[in-house]
Amino acid sequence: MNRTQLSTGPRASRSDKADDGVRRGVRRDLYAAGAAVLLVTAAVLIGLHIEHTHHTLRVHWPPVLGSWDPHVGPGTPASVLLAALTVVHGPTLAARLPWRALLAACWGSATAWILSLALIDGWQRGVADRLTTRHEYLQAVGRFHDIPAALRGFTGHILLGSPENWPAHVAGHPPAATLTFVLLDRAGLRGGGWAGTWCVVVGATACVAVLVAVRALADERLARRAAPFLVLAPAAVWMGTSADAYFTAVAAWSLALLALAVTARQDPGASRPARMRTWGGAAGAGLLFGLTCYLSYGLTLVALIGATVLLLGRGRVRERPHLLVALLAGAAVVPVAFTLAGFDWWEAYRLLVTRYRQGAGGVRPYGYWVWANLACTVLITGAATAAGLRRTGAALRGHRRAAAGRPQERRRPDAEVRLALLVSAALLALLVADLSGMSKAETERIWLPFVVWLLPSCAFLTRPRAWLTAQAVLALLLNHLLATGW
């Protein structure tokens, strides 16, 4: 045996082991994706049987609110082209663009992707009419001509038996949701077209907020790897045009500002403007969190993700405890304002629970929806996220083994563990919402503020273009084969 053979043999062995590890990882990713597909298949088949025999699910194509309706539309060519361009060039551009240019590109691409999918149904059906149906917010805009009086009497119209009860979505949310569209109307942006455009354009910024938070809490490399998956998410089918897309952006920016505040480096001799920016970030995070809670009752669970952000930035928080003061002060602004205006959040939520049980929530079987909601989550996040969540669990297990003092285990980069914790917090919030029983069906839009924080788990995946293709195909099939309710 010559010297070359002696030197290359161990290296070849190590290379073979690395290749085996990669193949093993990909195989396990495929198993996770396959399990997710089986969950969706079971939810569809069992759900159709329950609905056809008992009519208790109150959806025509479980587990999503929609009906079978194969169609194409004006948005078809644009959506296919955008998907192809993102798959081919997205990972490369995400790796090479300057950071600020990447954020702008992601916002523009996400807006175009959401809008092109919505336009598969045409402008009227896909955008302009979405928020004008009998259950939606625009139906109540005319009843807010006297805003203080509307707020004082808001709880008196929640129950189904109350006089002039609110439309379902108005009654189902705190009044900040409806007030948004009232203010758009007052500003001259009237009608469903402007309301839908608002939800699309603002909702698309959620992907930017998530990238900002991931970069601050983990690192830029992982944020860049996650970027194409945030842009090309199947959730875009329901972000155009649902008011929950707007809620998603508000919640996401609250967490992004908090992440920036608790990770900002600040020297002891930092200038006063630098300190004020940090305090302002914390106060802004609190302000948006307070608004989030007055846009949707269930989004109080965003606090679980926020607590994880504080945990990940606990070193800076200990150094600068005033950040918590600024955060809490900001969070109090919106609740205090609405309370002084006469709206009682807790009383409204109690009445909403009663109304929920009076309507579809009292009919839909918990035994089906408690697991079918998770199948619905697969549809809005895609098989890639199922594989990403598997990798998230592997990252946490690897970190735990390393922390237990097993030197033979390779310690994962701290950034990966931090991202895994952030994703896990979002998954926990989603599971709590599921087990509460207050989310039976329609979670394809209700859970949008949580699922955008699951998508960064795709940063752990190898072969991103293959997974991006699967994401794009799923979104295109959903929008072309189903007439979705949102």
NORCORSUL-V103138 format. One record per backbone hydrogen bond with DSSP energy under -0.5 kcal/mol. CO is the residue of the C=O (numbers start at 1). NH is the residue of the N-H. E is the energy in kcal/mol with one decimal. If there is no record, write none. Layout:
co: [CO,CO]
nh: [NH,NH]
e: [E,E]
This chain:
co: [2,3,4,5,6,7,8,9,10,11,12,13,14,15,16,17,18,19,20,21,22,23,24,25,26,27,28,29,30,31,32,33,34,35,36,37,38,39,40,41,42,43,44,45,46,47,48,49,50,50,51,61,64,64,65,66,67,73,75,76,77,78,79,80,81,82,83,84,85,85,86,89,90,91,92,93,98,99,100,101,102,103,104,105,106,107,108,109,110,111,112,113,114,115,117,118,119,119,122,123,123,124,127,127,129,130,131,133,135,136,137,138,140,141,142,145,146,147,148,149,151,153,154,155,157,159,162,167,168,170,174,174,175,176,177,178,179,180,181,182,183,184,185,188,190,191,192,193,194,195,196,197,198,199,200,202,203,204,204,205,206,207,208,209,210,211,212,213,214,214,219,220,221,222,223,224,226,226,227,228,230,233,234,235,235,236,242,242,243,244,245,246,247,248,249,250,251,252,253,254,255,256,257,258,259,260,267,271,272,273,274,275,276,277,278,279,280,281,282,283,284,285,286,287,288,289,290,291,292,292,294,294,296,297,298,299,300,301,301,302,302,303,304,305,306,307,308,309,311,313,314,315,316,318,320,321,321,322,323,324,325,326,327,328,329,330,330,331,332,333,334,335,336,337,338,339,342,343,344,345,346,347,348,349,350,351,352,353,354,355,356,356,359,360,360,365,365,366,368,368,369,371,372,373,374,375,376,377,378,380,381,382,382,383,384,385,386,387,388,389,390,391,392,393,394,395,396,397,398,399,400,401,402,405,406,413,413,414,415,416,417,418,419,420,421,422,423,424,425,426,427,428,429,430,431,432,433,434,439,442,442,443,445,447,447,448,450,451,451,454,455,456,457,458,463,463,464,465,466,467,468,469,470,471,472,473,474,475,476,477,478,480,481,482,483]
nh: [6,7,8,9,10,11,12,13,14,15,16,17,18,19,20,21,22,23,24,25,26,27,28,29,30,31,32,33,34,35,36,37,38,39,40,41,42,43,44,45,46,47,48,49,50,51,52,53,54,55,55,64,61,66,485,61,483,76,79,80,81,82,83,84,85,86,87,88,89,90,90,93,94,95,96,97,102,103,104,105,106,107,108,109,110,111,112,113,114,115,116,117,118,119,120,121,75,122,126,127,128,129,130,131,132,133,138,136,169,139,140,141,143,144,145,147,150,151,152,153,154,156,157,158,166,162,165,171,172,173,177,178,179,180,181,182,183,184,185,186,187,189,188,190,194,195,196,197,198,199,200,201,202,203,204,205,206,207,208,209,210,211,212,213,214,215,216,217,218,219,223,224,225,226,227,228,229,230,231,232,233,236,237,238,239,240,245,246,247,248,249,250,251,252,253,254,255,256,257,258,259,260,261,262,263,264,270,275,276,277,278,279,280,281,282,283,284,285,286,287,288,289,290,291,292,293,294,294,295,296,176,177,299,300,301,302,303,304,305,305,306,307,308,309,310,311,312,313,314,317,318,319,320,321,323,324,325,326,327,328,329,330,331,332,333,333,334,335,336,337,338,339,340,341,343,342,344,345,348,349,350,351,352,353,354,355,356,357,358,359,361,362,362,363,364,368,369,370,371,372,373,375,376,377,378,379,380,381,382,235,385,385,386,387,388,389,390,391,392,393,394,395,396,397,398,399,400,401,402,403,404,406,405,407,409,416,417,418,419,420,421,422,423,424,425,426,427,428,429,430,431,432,433,434,435,436,438,437,441,445,446,447,448,450,451,452,453,454,455,457,458,459,460,461,466,467,468,469,470,471,472,473,474,475,476,477,478,479,480,481,482,71,69,484,67]
e: [-1.9,-2.0,-2.4,-1.8,-0.6,-0.6,-2.9,-2.3,-2.6,-2.6,-2.7,-2.3,-2.3,-2.7,-2.6,-2.2,-2.3,-2.6,-2.5,-2.3,-2.5,-2.4,-2.3,-2.2,-2.3,-2.0,-2.3,-2.5,-2.9,-2.5,-1.9,-2.2,-2.3,-2.0,-2.1,-2.5,-2.5,-2.3,-2.4,-2.6,-2.6,-1.6,-2.6,-1.8,-2.6,-2.7,-2.4,-1.8,-3.2,-1.0,-0.7,-1.6,-0.7,-1.0,-2.9,-0.6,-2.9,-1.8,-2.7,-2.2,-2.4,-2.8,-2.2,-2.3,-2.6,-2.4,-2.4,-2.4,-2.8,-0.6,-1.6,-2.8,-2.7,-1.4,-1.5,-2.8,-2.6,-2.2,-2.1,-2.5,-2.6,-2.3,-2.4,-2.7,-2.9,-2.5,-2.3,-2.6,-2.7,-2.5,-2.6,-1.9,-2.2,-2.3,-1.1,-1.5,-1.5,-1.0,-2.3,-1.9,-2.6,-2.9,-0.7,-0.5,-1.5,-0.5,-1.3,-1.8,-2.5,-1.0,-2.1,-0.7,-1.4,-1.8,-0.7,-0.6,-2.4,-2.4,-2.2,-2.0,-1.0,-0.8,-1.6,-1.2,-3.1,-1.5,-1.0,-2.8,-1.9,-1.0,-1.5,-0.5,-2.9,-1.4,-0.9,-1.9,-2.8,-1.9,-2.0,-2.3,-1.8,-2.4,-1.5,-1.4,-0.5,-2.0,-2.9,-2.2,-2.5,-2.0,-2.1,-2.9,-2.5,-1.8,-2.1,-1.4,-1.7,-0.9,-0.5,-2.2,-2.4,-1.9,-2.4,-2.3,-2.7,-2.5,-2.0,-2.7,-2.8,-0.5,-1.6,-2.7,-2.0,-1.8,-1.3,-0.6,-0.6,-1.8,-1.9,-2.4,-0.6,-1.8,-2.2,-1.6,-0.8,-0.7,-1.7,-0.7,-2.0,-2.3,-1.8,-2.0,-2.5,-2.5,-2.6,-1.7,-1.8,-2.4,-2.6,-1.8,-2.5,-2.3,-2.2,-2.4,-0.9,-0.9,-2.3,-2.0,-2.7,-2.0,-1.5,-2.5,-3.2,-2.2,-1.9,-2.8,-2.9,-2.2,-2.2,-2.7,-2.5,-2.0,-2.6,-2.1,-2.5,-2.0,-0.8,-0.8,-1.3,-1.8,-1.2,-0.7,-0.9,-1.6,-1.6,-1.6,-1.9,-1.8,-0.6,-0.5,-2.4,-2.7,-1.3,-2.1,-2.2,-2.1,-2.6,-1.5,-1.4,-2.1,-2.5,-1.6,-2.1,-0.5,-2.2,-1.1,-1.0,-2.5,-2.6,-2.7,-2.5,-2.4,-2.3,-1.2,-0.6,-1.0,-0.5,-0.6,-2.4,-2.3,-2.5,-2.3,-2.7,-1.4,-2.5,-1.3,-0.5,-0.7,-2.4,-2.3,-2.2,-2.2,-2.2,-2.3,-1.6,-2.5,-3.1,-1.8,-1.4,-1.7,-0.7,-0.8,-1.5,-1.5,-2.9,-0.9,-2.0,-2.5,-1.2,-2.4,-2.3,-1.2,-2.3,-1.7,-1.5,-1.5,-1.5,-1.6,-2.9,-1.1,-0.5,-0.6,-1.2,-2.1,-2.5,-2.8,-1.5,-2.0,-2.1,-2.3,-2.0,-2.4,-2.0,-2.4,-2.7,-2.0,-2.3,-2.4,-2.1,-2.5,-1.4,-1.3,-1.5,-0.9,-1.8,-0.8,-1.4,-2.3,-2.3,-2.4,-2.2,-2.0,-2.6,-2.3,-2.0,-1.6,-2.2,-2.4,-2.3,-2.2,-2.3,-2.3,-2.1,-2.0,-2.8,-1.6,-0.5,-1.3,-0.7,-1.4,-1.9,-1.8,-1.3,-1.3,-2.5,-1.5,-1.6,-1.4,-1.4,-1.8,-2.3,-2.1,-1.7,-1.4,-0.6,-1.4,-2.9,-2.1,-1.6,-2.1,-2.6,-2.6,-2.0,-2.2,-2.5,-2.6,-2.6,-2.2,-1.8,-2.3,-1.8,-2.9,-3.1,-0.9,-1.1]
